[in-house]
Amino acid sequence: MRADQKQIALMVERGSKVLEIGCAEGELLEYLQNMGCDARGVEISHERAITAVSRGLSVVQGDADSDLTSYPDHSFDYVILSRTLQTVKKPHLVLQNMLRIGRHVIVSFPNFGFWQIRLSLLKSGRMPMTALWATQWYETPNIHPFTILDFLSLSQAQGAHLEKGIVLDNAGRPYPFKGTGKIANLWGREGIFMLSALN
């Protein structure tokens, strides 16, 4: 599993009911299922959804931008979105639906405020290419790049409570999120945050 997925798995209680949006071929779902979770997934790619189902996982093909409205309120203990928020058309609506559907929401994302990205943009004047931003700007699925500070601002605007935050450095090592986020915004390659709705 990826470093962010390992940290996400540590946040989930055994035996929970979990929905992963953008689950790809189900690597994290399978791990959670082995933890005794009732783990289900939604994946936009037909091929990846079929692969996940062939592994014995409960996955449906669906689009986070349009299909989350059909899920009832508070129907899952955890709703997970890993490295996907920057690819959806309406990130604020996706997050809003996640907070409605789950008691806890876990989101991981590449931080566009990471110092190496800033330096690359400053030096070259072009959109950076890194391990996490590995496609050209005109081909990338990452249509809404954002920073840790941007995510915190969006979460606050959604009325979400920040339960826990973890920042991964360039080597994938986890550090607890602290303070206002300015240091994490500069030094964190990825952010992983667990939220809940205030109401």
C-alpha positions, 0 to 999 in steps of 0.5 A: 500500500502507499504511505498515505493508505497505511496512515488512513488504515491506522485511523479506521477502527476495526469492524467499522462500516467504510466507504472508499470513494475512488478506490481504484483496484481496491488495495486499501479496501482489501486491507480494511476488509481483512481488519474486519471492516464492512468495506465498500468502494466506488470507482469511476474507472470501469476496468478498475472496478471490475478488477476490484470485484474480481478480488472479492471486493464490494465495489460499484462503478460510480462518479464522486461528482454525481453519485454521492447524493444517493447515499443516505445520511450517516450511513457509514462510520468512515468515508475515505477519499485518497488522492482523489479530491484534486481530480473531481469537478466540484471538490466542495460538493464532494466533501459536503456529501462525504460529511453528510454520509459518514461520521468520520471523513478521511481525505489524503491529497498531494500538497501543491504548497510543498516546497519542492513544487514551489521551487520548481515553479519558481525556477522553471516558470512551468507546472512542476513534474514530481512523483505525485504530479507525474503527468503534463498539465494538459493531460493530468487528471489533477484539475484542482491542485490545492495546498494544505492551507486551501484544504483547511480553509475549505473544511472550515467553510464546510463547517467541519471539525478537524479530528486529526491531521498527518503530514507526510514528508518527501520520504513518506514519513508521517508527522502529526499536524500541528498549529496553523498549518503554515509549516506543514503547508511548506514541508508536507508532500501530502496531507491526510486529515480526518474530519467530522461534521459539527452538527 
